């Protein structure tokens, strides 16, 4: 058995480990950020943009750490659920490569997921920023508007 064949047979293990490490790093970041917030009451990235926990209106610059928080959260939650499809794609890619047929690298496939998650993160961060700026959300991220609360509850029910 050639060394290449041995490595190709382990691609499932390599891809699985890479996915687990990626999700683990994202979860670690979220937990450590949550710990910092419990101490200071403010996200580390947001701290550079204001002096007190969520008391001032968020600046446009605060969208950057807000987006990062959403993107990391999406990776932490969605990567494990996408892992079976990514591993299946890796197996298909390995078979196509072995048969010398055209194939798309697994990294490109995973990048497609990341792009979609980042687009959602940009929309969610912008919505959160706008709701906070418009005082529809309190500093603890609770609704300050009965109408908004009712709409959110109905939307969750419909979903």
Secondary structure, DSSP 4 states (H G I P E B T S, - for coil): --HHHHHHHTHHHHHHHHHHHHHHHHHHHHHHHHHHHHHHSS-HHHHTT-SSTT-SPPPTTHHHHHHHHHHHHHHHHHHHHHHHHHHHHHHHHHHHHHTT-----HHHHHHHHHHHHHHHHHHHHHHHHHHHHTTSB-TTS-B--HHHHHHHHHHHHH-
